[in-house]
């Protein structure tokens, strides 16, 4: 077991560069590489635990995956692929469902175990399945596996009930090799979707409307491998900005597209931080006590659900009372009990949390229930009195490449302890 030990009270200072967007973008582009025979090279890829799972999954399907050099991943896909994605790998993370579309498009059939991942609420695949059926696939869920077959995929008009990132990705990676035109209405607009569209377009796909709620895909006969760099991780960038708010101090965060964290910056400025743009990112300062502001999560360009636990961690010591509303997932407040163990005053009811700021938090042993909840506990510990031990940090390592080292480089007293 790995745990983090955090001793609060150290203000942050210095410059840090964000990792490549591995979990939210890189995993999806790794899966999309199955669409083309040959060797695809992904650059600016920072290793995290989920990436290791995806590497094993692609190898199990029949691809050769190797690190060509640090942060450069090489994926070689042959003519023959296995149609089945095994349970022991798919069960470890939800992003495994991203191989369903490419396998169906390439092979005409696929058998993918129902995915696992963080326990943050129901995340049904109904929209994925309805879209594939509209494009000519036959689907069944048998014995925990999604079994999909088709004689020929055809373009279709797909109207999503909700701008789901996962469903949009599934339609994109299936439609690029379908016959005719596919139109996705109410498509997700997250930067990860736009980056995936650019990735597929570079492979030879014909896609219009990326970044809007209507995406048009004209199917092509084949795609080709490419060499491409992944954009900087907006979630890690937001985490570092909020870490500055929790601990105080001044830091520069480089390697992030400012537009990707615009809503986070707006909220942090409302809370009393000063955040300014630079040619390569942002500079953040937190010199005064934070003020409470209400937060509600919404699809991009709204406030991302991934940032919600981090915002709650900041609000625990902000002056005043804030209401936080979670509109995306229905079970994302499990981490609140852990913050309350540190002296926070948080009450939850359904999708709402009432956070009353307290003068100080105190160190305590706490447990990470998922990726962002674990990061939120680390942030709370940065501004707490005494020592905090964060347990089950394997969850944090799924989405962050050694968060303790990155924070320590800015002056935080954070260490990783291996048992």
C-alpha positions in Angstrom: 0.0 0.0 0.0 1.1 3.5 -0.8 0.2 6.5 1.3 1.0 10.2 1.2 2.2 12.1 4.2 1.5 15.8 4.1 2.7 18.4 6.7 0.7 21.6 6.3 1.7 25.2 6.6 4.2 25.6 3.8 3.4 28.3 1.2 4.0 27.4 -2.4 6.5 29.1 -4.7 8.1 28.3 -8.0 7.3 27.2 -11.5 5.9 23.8 -12.6 4.9 22.3 -16.0 1.8 20.3 -16.3 1.9 16.7 -17.6 0.5 15.6 -20.9 -3.3 15.0 -20.8 -2.9 11.3 -20.2 -6.0 10.2 -18.4 -8.7 12.3 -20.1 -7.2 12.5 -23.6 -4.2 10.2 -24.0 -6.1 7.0 -23.1 -8.7 7.8 -25.7 -6.1 8.5 -28.4 -4.3 5.3 -27.5 -7.6 3.4 -28.1 -8.2 5.3 -31.4 -4.8 4.2 -32.7 -6.4 0.8 -33.3 -8.2 2.3 -36.3 -5.1 2.4 -38.4 -2.5 -0.3 -39.3 1.1 0.8 -38.7 2.9 2.6 -36.0 1.3 5.6 -34.2 3.6 7.8 -32.0 2.1 9.8 -29.1 4.3 12.4 -27.5 4.0 14.4 -24.3 2.6 11.2 -22.6 3.1 11.2 -18.9 2.9 7.7 -17.3 0.0 7.2 -14.8 -1.5 4.0 -13.5 -4.4 4.0 -15.9 -2.0 4.4 -18.8 -0.3 1.1 -17.8 -3.8 -0.6 -17.8 -4.5 0.7 -21.3 -1.1 -0.5 -22.5 -1.8 -4.0 -21.2 -5.3 -3.8 -22.8 -3.9 -2.8 -26.2 -1.3 -5.6 -26.0 -4.0 -8.1 -25.1 -6.0 -7.0 -28.3 -2.9 -7.6 -30.4 -1.1 -4.2 -30.6 2.6 -3.8 -29.8 3.1 -0.9 -27.4 6.5 0.4 -26.3 8.1 3.4 -24.8 10.3 4.8 -27.6 11.8 7.3 -25.1 10.5 9.1 -22.0 7.0 10.5 -22.6 7.0 9.1 -26.2 4.7 6.1 -26.7 4.8 3.9 -29.8 1.8 1.8 -30.7 2.1 -0.6 -33.6 -1.2 -2.1 -34.9 -1.1 -5.0 -37.4 -3.8 -6.3 -39.7 -5.0 -8.9 -37.2 -6.5 -7.9 -33.9 -8.3 -9.8 -31.2 -12.0 -8.8 -30.9 -12.2 -9.3 -27.2 -11.2 -6.9 -24.4 -10.8 -9.1 -21.3 -12.6 -8.4 -18.0 -9.5 -8.4 -15.8 -8.2 -5.2 -17.6 -11.5 -3.5 -18.6 -12.8 -3.8 -15.0 -10.0 -1.5 -13.8 -11.0 1.7 -15.6 -13.9 3.1 -17.5 -11.8 4.4 -20.4 -11.5 0.8 -21.6 -14.9 1.1 -23.3 -13.1 3.3 -25.8 -11.8 0.2 -27.6 -15.4 -0.8 -28.5 -15.8 1.6 -31.4 -12.4 1.0 -33.0 -12.7 -2.8 -32.8 -16.3 -2.7 -34.2 -15.2 -0.4 -37.0 -12.1 -2.4 -37.9 -13.3 -6.0 -37.4 -17.0 -5.8 -37.7 -17.4 -7.3 -34.3 -16.2 -6.7 -30.7 -16.6 -8.3 -27.3 -15.8 -5.9 -24.5 -16.3 -6.4 -20.8 -18.5 -3.9 -19.0 -16.0 -1.2 -17.7 -15.0 -0.4 -14.2 -13.4 2.8 -12.7 -14.1 5.2 -9.9 -17.2 4.7 -7.8 -18.6 8.1 -8.3 -22.1 7.3 -9.5 -24.0 5.6 -12.3 -22.5 6.0 -15.7 -24.7 4.0 -18.1 -23.7 3.1 -21.6 -27.2 3.4 -23.1 -26.2 6.4 -25.3 -23.2 4.5 -26.6 -25.3 1.5 -27.5 -28.2 3.4 -29.0 -25.7 5.3 -31.3 -24.1 2.1 -32.5 -27.5 0.5 -33.2 -28.4 3.5 -35.2 -25.3 3.0 -37.3 -26.2 -0.6 -38.0 -24.7 -2.6 -35.2 -26.4 -5.4 -33.3 -25.7 -5.4 -29.6 -26.2 -7.6 -26.6 -25.0 -7.5 -23.0 -24.4 -11.1 -22.0 -22.6 -12.4 -18.9 -21.0 -9.0 -18.2 -19.8 -8.4 -21.8 -20.9 -6.0 -24.5 -21.1 -8.1 -27.7 -21.4 -6.0 -30.9 -21.6 -7.1 -34.6 -22.3 -5.5 -37.9 -22.2 -6.3 -41.6 -21.6 -2.7 -42.5 -21.6 0.4 -40.5 -23.6 3.3 -42.0 -23.7 7.0 -41.1 -26.6 8.1 -39.0 -28.0 11.1 -37.1 -27.2 10.6 -33.4 -28.9 12.8 -30.8 -27.4 12.4 -27.4 -29.7 12.9 -24.4 -26.8 14.5 -22.5 -23.5 15.8 -23.9 -21.7 12.7 -22.8 -17.9 12.7 -23.3 -17.7 8.9 -23.5 -20.7 8.6 -25.9 -19.3 11.3 -28.2 -15.9 9.5 -28.3 -17.6 6.2 -29.1 -19.5 7.6 -32.0 -16.5 9.5 -33.3 -14.2 6.5 -33.3 -16.9 4.3 -35.0 -18.2 6.8 -37.6 -14.8 7.6 -39.1 -14.8 4.3 -40.9 -18.6 4.0 -41.5 -20.2 4.5 -44.9 -21.7 7.9 -45.4 -22.2 10.8 -43.0 -22.8 10.7 -39.2 -24.1 13.8 -37.4 -23.7 14.0 -33.6 -26.2 16.4 -32.0 -25.7 17.6 -28.5 -22.1 16.4 -28.7 -19.7 17.0 -25.8 -17.5 20.0 -26.2 -14.7 19.2 -23.8 -11.1 20.0 -24.9 -10.5 16.2 -24.9 -13.1 15.8 -27.6 -11.6 18.5 -29.7 -8.1 16.9 -29.3 -9.5 13.5 -30.3 -11.1 15.1 -33.4 -7.8 16.7 -34.3 -6.1 13.3 -33.8 -8.5 11.5 -36.0 -8.4 14.2 -38.7 -4.6 13.9 -38.7 -5.1 10.2 -39.4 -7.2 11.0 -42.4 -10.7 11.3 -41.0 -13.1 13.9 -42.3 -14.6 15.7 -39.3 -16.3 19.1 -39.1 -17.7 21.0 -36.1 -15.2 19.9 -33.5 -15.6 22.0 -30.4 -19.3 22.7 -31.1 -22.4 20.8 -30.1 -22.9 19.5 -33.6 -20.1 17.3 -35.1 -20.3 15.9 -38.6 -18.2 12.9 -39.7 -17.9 11.7 -43.3 -16.7 8.1 -43.2 -13.5 7.1 -45.1 -12.2 3.8 -46.3 -9.1 3.7 -44.1 -6.9 5.8 -41.8 -3.2 6.0 -41.4 -0.9 6.2 -38.3 0.5 9.5 -37.2 3.1 11.1 -34.9 1.5 13.7 -32.6 1.8 15.4 -29.2 -1.0 15.4 -26.7 -2.1 18.7 -25.1 -1.3 19.6 -21.5 -3.5 18.2 -18.8 -6.1 20.9 -17.8 -7.2 18.9 -14.7 -3.6 18.8 -13.4 -3.3 22.5 -14.2 -6.5 23.3 -12.2 -5.3 21.1 -9.4 -2.0 23.0 -9.1 -3.8 26.4 -9.2 -6.1 25.2 -6.4 -3.1 23.9 -4.4 -1.8 27.4 -4.4 -5.1 28.6 -3.1 -5.1 26.0 -0.3 -1.5 26.6 0.8 -1.0 30.2 -0.1 1.9 31.6 -2.1 2.7 32.3 -5.7 3.3 29.8 -8.5 3.6 29.7 -12.3 1.9 26.8 -14.1 3.2 26.2 -17.6 2.2 24.0 -20.5 -1.6 24.6 -20.3 -4.0 26.1 -22.7 -5.6 29.0 -20.7 -9.0 28.5 -22.4 -9.2 25.0 -21.0 -9.2 26.2 -17.4 -11.1 29.5 -18.0 -14.0 28.6 -15.6 -11.7 27.4 -12.9 -9.7 30.7 -13.1 -12.9 32.7 -13.0 -14.0 30.9 -9.8 -10.6 31.2 -8.1 -10.5 34.9 -8.9 -13.9 35.3 -7.3 -12.6 33.5 -4.2 -9.8 36.1 -3.9 -6.9 34.6 -5.7 -5.1 36.6 -8.4 -4.5 34.6 -11.6 -2.9 36.1 -14.7 -2.0 34.7 -18.1 1.5 34.3 -19.4 2.9 33.4 -22.8 3.1 29.7 -21.6 0.4 29.4 -19.0 -0.7 31.1 -15.8 0.7 32.8 -12.7 -1.4 32.3 -9.5 -1.1 34.2 -6.2 -3.0 33.6 -3.0 -2.0 36.2 -0.4 -5.4 36.8 1.4 -8.0 34.4 3.0 -10.3 33.0 0.4 -14.0 34.0 0.1 -16.8 31.5 -0.2 -18.5 31.2 -3.7 -21.2 28.9 -4.9 -20.1 26.2 -7.4 -22.1 24.0 -9.7 -20.7 21.4 -12.1 -21.8 21.5 -15.8 -20.6 20.1 -19.1 -17.8 22.1 -20.7 -17.4 25.0 -20.9 -19.0 24.9 -17.4 -17.2 24.0 -14.2 -15.9 20.5 -14.6 -17.1 17.7 -12.3 -13.4 16.7 -12.0 -12.7 20.0 -10.2 -15.6 19.8 -7.8 -13.9 17.9 -5.0 -10.9 20.2 -5.2 -13.1 23.3 -5.0 -14.8 21.8 -1.9 -11.4 21.4 -0.3 -10.6 25.1 -0.8 -14.0 26.2 0.4 -13.5 24.4 3.8 -11.4 27.3 4.9 -12.9 30.1 2.9 -14.8 32.9 4.7 -18.5 32.4 4.6 -20.8 29.6 3.4 -20.9 28.1 -0.1 -23.4 25.7 -1.8 -21.8 23.2 -4.2 -24.1 21.4 -6.6 -23.0 18.3 -8.5 -25.0 17.9 -11.7 -23.0 15.2 -13.5 -22.6 12.3 -11.2 -24.9 11.1 -8.4 -22.4 9.7 -5.9 -19.5 12.1 -5.8 -19.6 13.4 -2.3 -18.2 10.3 -0.6 -15.0 12.3 0.2 -16.9 14.8 2.4 -16.7 12.6 5.5 -12.9 12.5 5.1 -12.7 16.3 5.0 -15.0 16.5 8.1 -12.5 14.3 9.9 -10.0 17.1 9.4 -12.4 19.6 11.0 -14.3 20.8 8.0 -18.0 21.7 8.3 -19.8 20.2 5.3 -23.3 18.9 5.1 -24.7 17.1 2.1 -28.2 16.4 0.8 -28.6 14.7 -2.6 -26.6 16.6 -5.2 -25.9 19.5 -2.9 -23.2 20.2 -0.3 -23.3 23.2 2.1 -19.7 24.2 3.0 -19.2 26.5 5.9 -15.7 27.8 6.1 -13.7 27.1 9.3 -10.7 28.9 10.7 -8.4 25.9 10.5 -8.3 22.2 9.6 -6.2 19.7 11.5 -4.2 16.8 10.2 -5.8 13.3 10.4 -5.6 10.0 8.7 -8.0 10.0 5.7 -8.7 7.7 2.8 -8.9 8.5 -1.0 -12.1 7.1 -2.6 -11.3 8.1 -6.1 -8.8 10.1 -8.2 -10.0 13.6 -7.6 -11.2 13.0 -4.1 -7.7 11.9 -3.2 -6.2 15.0 -4.7 -8.7 17.1 -2.8 -7.6 15.6 0.5 -4.0 16.4 -0.4 -5.0 20.0 -1.1 -6.9 20.3 2.2 -3.8 18.9 4.0 -1.6 21.6 2.5 -3.4 24.2 4.5 -4.1 22.1 7.6 -2.3 22.2 11.0 -0.1 19.2 11.7 0.4 16.0 9.7 -2.2 14.3 7.4 -1.8 10.8 6.1 -3.8 10.0 2.9 -4.4 6.3 2.4 -5.4 4.4 -0.8 -3.4 6.8 -2.9 -3.4 4.2 -5.8 -6.5 6.1 -6.9 -4.6 9.4 -7.1 -1.8 7.7 -9.1 -4.4 6.7 -11.7 -4.7 10.2 -12.8 -1.6 12.1 -11.6 2.0 11.4 -12.4 3.5 11.6 -8.9 1.5 14.4 -7.4 3.6 14.5 -4.2 6.8 15.2 -6.2 5.2 18.0 -8.2 3.9 19.7 -5.1 7.2 19.2 -3.3 9.0 21.0 -6.2 6.9 24.0 -5.2 7.9 23.8 -1.6 5.1 21.7 -0.1 6.0 19.1 2.6 4.5 16.1 0.8 6.1 12.7 0.6 5.2 9.3 -0.7 5.6 6.3 1.6 5.6 2.7 0.3 4.5 0.0 2.7 
